[in-house]
Amino acid sequence: MRMLGLQQIRGKQSVYSRFPEDVFELIVENFK
């Protein structure tokens, strides 16, 4: 989870390509 968060900050597009579902969950949690 932490690694995904760091990658998300680095480049959201790259993360979306690699882990669309995981990234989506992280974004949903952030919105909450």
MARBA-3410 file (N, C-alpha, C, O; in Angstrom, 1 decimal):
32
0.8,-1.2,0.0,0.0,0.0,0.0,0.9,1.3,0.0,0.6,2.2,-0.8 ~ 1.9,1.3,0.9,2.7,2.5,0.9,3.5,2.6,-0.4,3.6,3.8,-0.9 ~ 4.0,1.6,-0.9,4.7,1.7,-2.2,3.8,2.2,-3.3,4.2,3.1,-4.1 ~ 2.5,1.7,-3.3,1.6,2.3,-4.3,1.4,3.7,-4.1,1.3,4.5,-5.1 ~ 1.3,4.2,-2.9,1.1,5.6,-2.6,2.2,6.4,-3.1,2.0,7.5,-3.7
3.5,5.9,-2.8,4.6,6.7,-3.3,4.6,6.7,-4.8,4.9,7.8,-5.4 ~ 4.3,5.6,-5.5,4.3,5.6,-6.9,3.2,6.5,-7.4,3.4,7.2,-8.5 ~ 2.1,6.6,-6.7,1.0,7.4,-7.2,1.4,8.9,-7.2,1.1,9.6,-8.1 ~ 2.2,9.3,-6.1,2.7,10.7,-6.1,3.6,10.9,-7.2,3.7,12.0,-7.8 ~ 4.5,9.9,-7.5,5.5,10.1,-8.6,4.8,10.2,-9.9,5.1,11.2,-10.7
3.9,9.3,-10.3,3.2,9.4,-11.6,1.9,8.7,-11.6,1.9,7.4,-11.6 ~ 0.8,9.4,-11.5,-0.5,8.7,-11.4,-0.8,7.9,-12.6,-1.3,6.8,-12.5 ~ -0.4,8.4,-13.8,-0.7,7.7,-15.0,0.0,6.3,-15.0,-0.6,5.3,-15.4 ~ 1.3,6.3,-14.7,2.0,5.0,-14.6,1.3,4.0,-13.7,1.2,2.8,-14.1 ~ 0.9,4.5,-12.5,0.3,3.6,-11.6,-1.0,3.1,-12.1,-1.4,1.9,-12.0
-1.8,4.0,-12.8,-3.0,3.6,-13.4,-2.8,2.4,-14.4,-3.6,1.5,-14.4 ~ -1.8,2.5,-15.1,-1.5,1.5,-16.1,-1.1,0.2,-15.4,-1.5,-0.9,-15.9 ~ -0.4,0.3,-14.3,0.1,-1.0,-13.7,-1.0,-1.5,-12.7,-1.4,-2.7,-12.8 ~ -1.5,-0.7,-11.8,-2.5,-1.2,-10.8,-3.7,-0.3,-10.8,-3.9,0.5,-9.9 ~ -4.6,-0.4,-11.9,-5.8,0.4,-11.9,-6.7,0.2,-10.8,-7.2,1.2,-10.2
-6.9,-1.1,-10.4,-7.8,-1.3,-9.3,-7.3,-0.8,-7.9,-7.9,-0.1,-7.2 ~ -6.0,-1.2,-7.7,-5.4,-0.7,-6.4,-5.3,0.8,-6.3,-5.7,1.4,-5.3 ~ -5.0,1.4,-7.4,-4.9,2.9,-7.4,-6.3,3.5,-7.1,-6.4,4.5,-6.4 ~ -7.3,2.9,-7.8,-8.6,3.4,-7.6,-9.0,3.3,-6.2,-9.6,4.3,-5.6 ~ -8.7,2.2,-5.5,-9.1,2.1,-4.1,-8.3,3.1,-3.3,-9.0,3.7,-2.4
-7.1,3.4,-3.6,-6.3,4.4,-2.8,-7.0,5.8,-3.0,-7.2,6.5,-2.0 ~ -7.4,6.1,-4.2,-8.0,7.4,-4.5,-9.3,7.5,-3.7,-9.6,8.5,-3.1 ~ -10.1,6.4,-3.7,-11.4,6.4,-3.0,-11.1,6.6,-1.5,-11.9,7.4,-0.9 ~ -10.1,6.0,-1.0,-9.8,6.2,0.5,-9.4,7.6,0.7,-9.8,8.2,1.7 ~ -8.6,8.2,-0.2,-8.2,9.6,0.0,-9.4,10.5,0.0,-9.5,11.4,0.8
-10.4,10.3,-0.9,-11.5,11.1,-1.0,-12.3,11.0,0.3,-12.9,12.0,0.8 ~ -12.4,9.8,0.9,-13.1,9.7,2.2,-12.4,10.5,3.3,-12.9,10.5,4.4
END
